[in-house]
C-alpha cells in the first residue's frame, strides 16, 4: 500500500474533545488502553493455536518536557492495510469483538484517544519481513494520520526498536501536552499493577509485563516485573444466578478478607475491594453496587461473570458508558443484573453489619474495657520482667542479648508499596562494621528488595551497626516473617500487607515496653484455633466460635459475664501470653537455649511461665462473687 497522509475521518474539535473525555489527561488511562491492545493481540494468537512469549514492555523516559512512553510486544504485528484501519479510522470495531473473539477492545478508538489525550505519537510494527509505521500528529491544530511507505525489516531498524526477530508492535507517545504529568516510576509501578482493568493481565502466568525507566541514552535505570494478587480471603459465596426476564446467567463469587479493603470511594480504579464485572474474560467494571460507600462492605471482594454482556456489546447495545467508565446501570439488562446480585449480597452484608455492631458494643463496654486494661497492664509487666535485659542504660541504643534486631519488629506495608525496616547489630562484641547480612522472607508475596545489606556504624552510637532493609507487599492480607542472618546472629520482623493508606499506622502502644496491646473476640476466626497472638497488631485474639469456647458464651455471646467464662478466658489469655513470651525470649536470646533445640526450649519455657504467672492472670480476669 502506497504511503499516504490524510486528515482523520472525524471533526477536528471532536477528536481532541473525545480524547480528553476518554483519557482525561491521565497517563494511567492511556496505558490501560495500550497494554490491553497488546494483550488482545496475544489472545488472538493463542485462540488461533499459537504459542506466545507474552512479554509486554513499558518504557518510560521522563523529561521536563516531551517525556516519552513506549509500549511494545512480540505479538501479531500489523501490515499497512491493517494499520490504516486500526490507527487511521475512528469508531470501527477493530479488536475482534465482532468476530466473537475474547478480547477487551470495544470501539476501535482507545489507541487514538490515548495518543491524542497525552500529545502525539507513532505506531510502528514488524510483520513478516517488513517494517510498517504511521504517525498521529497535530498539524496546525488538525489531528492528522500519516501512513509511511513499507520498508524491509533489516537488522538496524530491528535493533533500534528492540524486536530482533518475528512480529511485534511499538506504540510510542510523546507527552507533549503541558497539562499532562508523567508519574514517578514508583507510582507507575504501584498503580499500573493495581488498576482493576489490568488485573487479569497482571495475574496471568502467560504474560510478563516489564516496566522500565530509561535514561536519555537509552540505558535502563531501573525495571520492575509487574503483577497482581487478589487479597487473601475466604470464599463465602459461589453461585450461578439466572437473571429474570433475560436469557442470561451470572456467576457470582464473593470472598471476605480478614482486613478492611480500600473502596472505590477511597482509591477509585485501584481499590482492592468490590466486584469485578467480567464478560468473556473482559473486565468491564469494578463496583460494589448499592454497597459502594458502605464501610461494612469493605471486607468483600470477588467477581460477577456474565457473558451475555458480550453479546449485547456485539449488538452495539449501550450497556457500557460512552466514556468507558464501566457499566451503564440504567440499561434494562444492567438493572436486572444489579438487582439479582444485590439480593444475594444483602444477607452477607447484613450479617457483617451485626458482627460490627457487636464488636463496637464490646469496645464501648466500660466494665469489660477496664478489666482488659488492668489485665494488659499485668501482662506487659510480666513480659517486661521476663524479657528485660536489665542494662543500666550505658548504651544509647538497646539491643537484645542475641546482638541483632529489626526496628520496628512489627509493621504494615500497603500493597504495591515499599517498606523500610531498620536492622541494628552490636558491632562491638557480636559483629564488625561493614559485615554483610543476608535477609529473606518466608512469604512469596512479601518480597525483600535488599537481600544483602552492610552494617554501618550508627551516628549516635558507633557500637551499633545499622542497615536499611526494603520490602514490598504484593498481596493484601498476607503476613510474613523477614529474617536477617549474620553467622549465628539472627533477627526477625513480622510484616502484614494492608490495602488502605490510612491503615498503615501502628496501633497505640501501652508504654515503651508493651508487648500486648489488646484482647479481642472474633466470631469469624478459624474455630480450630481457640486463641492466637496476632503479632502484627500485638493482640490476643479469642475465637468465640471454637466449640470449647462457644459452650461458655452467655445469651449475648459474651465470655466475660459468668465465672465459668471468665476462668476459660483467663486460661486462654495465659496460654497465648506465656507462649509468646517463651517464643520472644528464645528468639531474642533472653532465655537459655541449646543450639538446634529452639522448639524444645520454647515449649519448656512455656510450661515454666505458665507455672509462674497463670495465677496472676486469673486474678486480673476472674471476678469472684
Helices and strands as residue ranges (DSSP letters): E 4-7, H 12-23, H 27-47, E 55-61, E 67-73, H 80-86, G 97-99, H 110-118, E 120-127, E 130-139, E 142-147, E 151-152, H 155-161, E 168-175, H 185-194, G 196-198, H 199-202, E 208-214, E 220-226, E 234-243, E 248-256, H 264-267, G 268-270, E 274-279, E 282-287, G 289-291, G 295-299, E 300-305, H 308-314, H 332-364, H 366-387, E 404-407, E 410-414, E 418-426, E 436-441, E 446-448, E 452-454, E 456-457, E 464-473, E 479-486, E 489-498, G 501-503, E 518-522, E 531-534, E 539-543, H 547-550, H 563-587, H 598-621
